[in-house]
Amino acid sequence: MYAPERQQEILRLAQESGRVDVLSLAEEFQVTAETVRRDLKALDRAGLLRRVHGGAIPAGRLDFEPDLAERDAVAADEKDRIAHAALAELPADGNVIIDAGTTTARLAATVPVDAALTVVTHALPVAARLADHPGIALHLVGGRVRHRTRAAVDAWALGAYAEISADVVFLATNGFAPDSGLTTPDLAEAAVKRAVVKAARRVVLLADSGKFGQRHFARFGDLTDVDLLITDTGLSPDDARSIESRGTEVVRA
């Protein structure tokens, strides 16, 4: 099978199933994984597919949301650097909200065991990483737990955050851009993120550069809502200056 024929079939499979993965395609067409990656790259350049970790989805699938383990494996080194840089933003003996997200979970994993903080979270992975810290007063917000993010959403979570006034929220997002703002695939998740932004006096966004320019279905805020963006050096200096011109400080870790 010639490459154009294979790519056409890959596109058909993606449109039928909503997603294709590299290893399954390699087995299907009896080619190497590297050949499949070149096919996906060509289709991505043509605007027909959008590459994601391990495969691709049809272009325009703004509601697509990879599972937690898959998202955690993307830009792992960058997320670690962002998490370590975010430690400097923890208030001494203060109270913080830690949002649901893979980078915010890495922040929770880096918090020193002897830290003295009050932490509020609706994210099970965040709570699990902080539960054994004797100096942390941990408050776990309840609600319906979404399987993909292990985060509580809906009325219980929204009601709890309406009662909170935190020093700082460490916020996560699936996409950020000056024009489309802060976006995530799920409306219920977006509502909770909107609530945590309102519940804190300072908003620190933790987002790797791969999320810059990404736009998803549910919008929950604007970059002007963010006091500080901590990202990685993959965000260009020009893009960083563009964001800072709108009033958001940018740290490239």
N, C-alpha and C positions, 0 to 999 in steps of 0.2 A: 504494500500500500504506500502510495506517495504521500509526502508530508501534507499537502493541501487536502487530500482525501481524509487523512487521519484527523486533521484539525477540524474538518467539517463534522466528522463523527463525534469528536470530543465536544464540540459545541452543542450537538443534538443531545448527547447524554447529559450535559450540564443543564440544558433547558428542561429536560424531562424530569430529572431527579432533584434539581436545585443546587447540586454540588457534584464535583468530581474530585478524586484524590489521585495523587501521582502514582502510588504503588498499584492501585487497581487498574489504572489506565495502562501502565507498563505491562501488566499481566494480560490485559485484554488484547493489546495490539502486539504483544511479543516483541517489545522494544525495551531499551534501557530507561531507567528513571530520568536520566539526563536528557534523553530525547524527548520525553514527555514534558519536562520542564521547559525545553526550548519551544515546544508547541504552545504551551500555556503562555509563555512570554510573548510569543507572536500574536496570540489571540488577545492578550491583555493590551498590547500596543495598538491593536486594531480597534480596541474599545468594545470587543464582543464578550470578553470575560473579565472578571476581576480576580487577580491572584490573591489567595489567602494562604496561611500557613498549611503546607501539606497538600495544596490543591488549588481549586478555583471555584468561583460561583459566577452565575450569569451577571453581566453588567446591569446595574440598576436595582439590584437586590438590596435596598437600603435597610430592610428589616432583618438581614442575615446577622446571626449572632453565634460565633463559635463558642464551644463549651469552655469551662474554666481552665482545664488542663491545657487545652490547645492555646488559649490566649496567654497563659503564663509562660509558655515556651517561646513566645515571640519577643524579640528584643530583650532577652533576659539580662545581658550585661548592662545595657542602658538603664533598665529598670532598677538594677542594683545600685548604680551610680546615683540615680535620681533619689532613691530611698535614703541613701547615706547623706546626700545633700540636704534632704528634708529634715534630718535630725536637728539641724541648727534652728529650725522654726518651732520646735517644741517649747512651749512656755514653761518656765520653772514653777513647779507647784500649781500649774494652771489646769484648765479643762479644755479638752479637744474632742472633736468629732472626727472619726476616721471612716470615710465612705467605703463602699464596696468596690473592689477593683484589684487587679493583680499587682499593680505598682503600690497601691496603698497597703496591701497585705504584706508586701516586702518591707515597707516602712515599719509595720507592726513587728515584723520579725527582727528588725535591727534596733528596736527600742531597748536601751540597757535594762538589765534585770533590776537594778537599783533605782530606776526612775520613779519619781513621785509625781503622779498625774491622776487626774480624773479623765477617763476615756469613755466616750459613748460611741457605739457602733451598731449598725443593723446587719453587719456582715459576719457570718459564722467563721470564715477563715481568719479574719482579723481578731475576733474574740478568742479563738483557739490559740493564737500566738501570744496573747497577753494574759491569759487566765492564770498562769503560774508566776506572774510578777507581783511580789508581795506589796510593793509600794504603789501599785496602780489600783484605783477604785474603778472597777470595770462595770459599765452599765450596758446590757445587751437589749436593744430595742426589738420588740417582737412584731409579728405579722405573718402574712403568707410568705413562705420561703420559696423563692424561685430556684428551680433546679440548676439552671445554667450558671447562675452567679452566686448561689448560696447566700442570697441577700433577702432580708425581710422587706416586704412592700405592702401597699394598700393602707386601709384606714388606721390600723393600730400603729403602724410606723409613722404615718403622717401626724397622728394625734400626739405621739410622744415627742416628736421634734418641735411641735408647736409650743411645747412647754419648756424648751431649753434655750439658754443663752450661753454659747460657748465662746472661748477666747479665739479659737481658730478651727476651721474645718480643713482637713486634707481631702481634697476632692479628686475623683477619678472621672474619666470620660472615654468614650469610644472614638470621638472625633472632635477636633477643634479647628476653627478658622475664623479670620476676621469677619467674613461675610455671613457664614452659616451658623456661627456661634458654637455652643457646646451641645453635642448630640449623642444619642445612644439609641439602640434599636427598639427598646421596649418603653411603652408609655407609662406603665406603673413604676418602672425603675426611674424614669425621668422625673416623675412627680416627687419621689423621695429625694432625689438629688436637688431638686428645686427647693425642697423643704430644708435640707441641711445647709444650703447656701444662706437662706434667710435666718437660720438659727445661730449663725456665727458672726462675730464682729470682723474677722479676717478670713479671707478665702485663699488657700494655697492649692493650686492645681498641679497635680503630678501626672505628667503625660509624656510618653516618649515621642520622638519626632516623627515616627511613622504614622501617628494619628493626625498630624497636621494636614489640613486640607481634606480630611475624611468627613463625609456628611452622612448621617444616619437618620432614621425615620422620626425620632422623637427629640425635639429641641427642648433643653431645660435651662438655658441661660446664654449669656453673651460673654465674650472675653472681657468686657468692661466690668463684669461682676467679679472678676478675679483680681486680687491684689498682687499675687505673685505666681508666676508660672515657672515650675522647675521641670526642665526637659533635658535633652542631651545635645551633644554637639552636631548631631545630624540636622538640627534646625539651623538654617543658614543665618549668618549675621544680618543679612538684609531682612529676612522674615522676622527675626527677633526685634529689629529696630521698628519694623512696621507694627508689631504688637505693642511695643513700648510706647509708640507715638499715641496710642489710644489709652494710655494710663496704666498699663499692666507691667510690672517689673518682670524681667525675664532672667533666669539663671540657667546657663547651659552647662550641665555637669559632665 
